[in-house]
Amino acid sequence: MDNGNRDYSKIPFAGLGLVFGTAIGAVLGLILTGNLIWAGAGTGVGLVIGAAIDGMKKPK
């Protein structure tokens, strides 16, 4: 067991932002407009947010 001590500094938040941003953008784009163009906007937003989170990590 790891006793709850997890090292979150190794998680690539920019990559996770890309995946989740694309998925959320595609789903919302299909629901609201019927167009998958919004997946690109979700990808951009996810990348920016993920990179910002990566930039705020404290180095060990």
C-alpha positions in Angstrom: 0.0 0.0 0.0 1.2 3.5 -0.7 -0.5 5.0 2.4 -2.0 7.8 0.3 1.4 9.4 -0.6 1.1 9.9 -4.3 3.5 11.8 -6.4 1.3 14.0 -8.6 4.4 15.8 -10.1 4.7 13.1 -12.7 1.2 13.4 -14.2 1.3 15.1 -17.6 -1.6 17.5 -17.2 -1.1 19.0 -20.6 -1.8 15.5 -22.2 -4.8 15.0 -20.0 -6.1 18.4 -20.9 -5.8 17.5 -24.6 -7.7 14.3 -24.2 -10.5 15.7 -22.0 -10.7 19.0 -23.8 -11.2 17.3 -27.2 -13.8 14.9 -25.8 -15.8 17.6 -24.0 -15.5 20.0 -27.0 -16.7 17.2 -29.4 -19.6 16.2 -27.2 -20.8 19.8 -26.6 -20.3 20.7 -30.2 -22.4 17.8 -31.4 -25.2 18.5 -28.8 -25.4 22.2 -29.3 -24.5 22.7 -33.0 -24.3 19.2 -34.6 -20.8 20.2 -35.8 -17.5 18.6 -34.7 -15.5 21.8 -35.4 -15.8 22.6 -31.7 -13.6 19.6 -30.9 -10.7 21.8 -32.1 -11.7 24.6 -29.7 -11.9 22.1 -26.9 -8.4 20.8 -27.8 -7.0 24.3 -27.6 -8.6 25.1 -24.3 -7.6 21.8 -22.8 -4.0 22.3 -23.9 -3.8 25.8 -22.4 -5.4 24.7 -19.1 -3.2 21.6 -18.8 0.0 23.5 -19.6 -1.0 26.1 -17.0 -1.4 23.3 -14.4 1.9 21.8 -15.4 3.5 25.2 -15.0 2.2 25.6 -11.5 3.7 22.4 -10.2 6.4 22.7 -7.6 9.7 21.1 -8.5 10.8 18.4 -6.1 
